[in-house]
């Protein structure tokens, strides 16, 4: 396979992955907003906080990395969730620069109520578009 053909295949593969991501994200966003009054990013943050194994909450810097948001975007999102009573923030006792996010009981209830919707959308959207995309990294490595 020539370099140009390999490059074209990688570009097409990437476009397929990006298109799949956009389609599924849009469906998730609509369903979560319609049925639970939260957006996809808000769900992702609440879900990470609800499932973390840390009693002290999750450090904002680590949370930003796990949900692929900048620290400033996460800070704004946490502010909205805090206003809604779904999370609260606290300062790290050992390092005053560290801020932790904690899920509240209401936040835990909201993410638990939204989880079936989230999983239902994934089940309905991924099978039709994802199988070829999920294997893309292995194929990409083989193309090189």
N, C-alpha and C positions, 0 to 999 in steps of 0.2 A: 504494500500500500504506500503510495507516495506521501510525502510530507504534507502537500496541499490537501490531499484527500483525507489524511488523518486529522489535519487541522479543521477541515470542514465538518468531519464527523464529530469532533469534540465540541465545536460551536453548536451544531444541531443538538447534540446531547445536552449541552448546557441550557439551550433554549427550551428543551423539553422539561428539564428539571425546574427551570424558572417558571414556566407556564403552569406546571403541576402545582408548584408552591403557591402561585398567585391564585389559582382556581380554588384550592382547598382553603387557603387563608381567607379569601372573600366569603366562601360559604360558612366557615366557622364564625367569622366576624358578624355576618348577618344573623345567624341562628342564635349566637350568644347574646347579641344586643336585643333581638326580638323577644327571646324567651326568658332572659335573666338580667337584662339591663346592664350588662358589662361587655366591654370589647375583648378582642382576642388577647391583646397585650395584658390587659387587666386580669383575664383568666389565667394566663401563663404565670404571671407574678403570684397570684393567689395560690395557684396549684403548687408552685415551687415552695412557697412558704408553708403550705399545708402538709407537704410531704418531706420537708427537710428533717433531718435527725438531730436538730440543734434546739436545745431548750431556750437558748438566749436569742432566738430569731436568726436571721441571716444577714450577714454584713452586706450593706448596699453595694459595695464594689463587686462582691462575688455574685450577688443577685443580678446585677447589670450584665455580667458576662454570661450568666446562664440563660438569660432571656434575649440576648443580643440587642440590648439597648445601650445607648450612651448613658453615662452617669447623670447627665442633666435631664435627658428624657425620662429616665427611671425616677429621678427625684420629682419631676412634675407628676408622673403617673402615681407615685406613692402619695403625693400630696392630695390627689383626687380621691384615692382609696381611703386615705386617712380622714378626709372630710366626710366621706360616706360611712365612716365607722367600721371599715373592713380591715384596716391595719392600723398599727401605731408604730412610731419610731422611738428609739432610745439611743443614748450615747453609750459607747463602750466604756466600761468601768476602768479598764487598763490603759486605753488609748483614747483620749478625748477627741481625736480626729475621726475615730471610727463611729459610724452610725449603723444601727441595726434596725431591720424591719421585722415586725412581729404580726402575725395574723391574729385577728380577734375571733371571738366565737361567731359573730355575724359573718365575718369573712370566710371562716371555715364552712359555715352553713351554706353560703352562697356558692362556693366552689364545689361543694358536694352536690348541691342541686343542679349545677351546670354540667358536671362531669358526664352524665348520660347523654346530654345534648352534644357535647364535644365528641364523645366516642361514636355516637350515631352518625354525625357528619363525617367523621374520618372513615367510618365503615362504608358509607355511601359514596364518598368522593374518591378515596384512594384506590380501591380495586380497579376502577376503570382507567385510571391514568398513571398509577404509580409503579406497577411491577417492572416495566422496562426502565423507568427512571431510577428506581432504587438500586438496580444493578449497574447503573452508569459508572460509578468510580472503578469498578473492576474492569469494565469494558474500556474505559479511558486508559487505564494502565496497560491494557493489552494492545491498544492502538499505538502507543508510544513505542 
